Amino acid sequence: MKNVDVRGLSCPAPVVSVKRALEEAGGELRVLLDDGAPRENVKRFAQGRGYLVQEEATEGGFALTLTSSAEHQPQPKGGVATGPAVLLIGSDRLGDGPEELGRLLMRNFIMTLVELAELPDRMLFINTGVLLTAAGSEVLEALEALGNRGVEVLSCGICLDFFKKKELLAAGGVTNMFTIAESLLGARSVVRL
Amino acid sequence: MRFSVSGLNSKEQIVVRDGDYVAIFNSIHRVMEAEKLLKGKRLAILLIPAPRTLAADCGLAIRYAEEARAEVEGTLAQAGLLPKELYRRIGEDYTKVGGDL
């Protein structure tokens, strides 16, 4: 059985690491994590994906054993494409028109995602889209909630640098053009906003 | 009047927390004006998608906590921008606490 240790990581990193490990390991996974939000979030995420979760207290935290249940089908719908479902956010605005309205619509869109049952696997933020993941953005709370549900939030490093937001990234991780290009080309679906 | 929180379980509904107020306006222009005004006063508010159960015409609402209530509503009243409907989330329900009754 594969092990993953996410002790000491703050949310949503534990869920993102567990999601990645499950994708690689498949059947069974043992997760060492801290009690509190990480334990709750990982448990909810795994159960939401149809895994059976066994918990035990260990030294300095908890261990969750995640076992794929009979009804859990890790294969994507349709059974053809295998990559992640990607949401590419190329702007801090949604749609063409007045800037103020566009910004409002984008914020509204990201906050609405939190309420949906079906989520993308990965959200890639490029160009002014990275303003949404940096300090001062009003969707940080929503992005953290999405991260806790297994959505990988990644921002383009060049873009953060351009807007002088490199040190101010406040949601998810930084990525480069290799990962962005691979994600897009290997995705089972891409929705561009 | 009470509406139940719909859709996902309450733990996943982070946008509106237990005890928060949700002010619904009857037009996008009013909600944007209200947001600008309240943010200008540095009040702790957030423009959010209106919860599905509280169907609003423009689909947007302003959320704030009890601590900010007096100042938020005082500011809106002064500017003639009181919301059309005001709800408070208590547990799994939204209870109407103001506006057109």
Interface residues (C-beta under 8 A of the other chain):
Chain A: E40 R44 E100 L104 R107 N108 M111 T112 V114 E115 A117 E138 E141 A142 A145 R149
Chain B: G7 L8 K11 E12 Q13 I14 V15 M32 L46 L47 I48 P49 R52 G59 L60
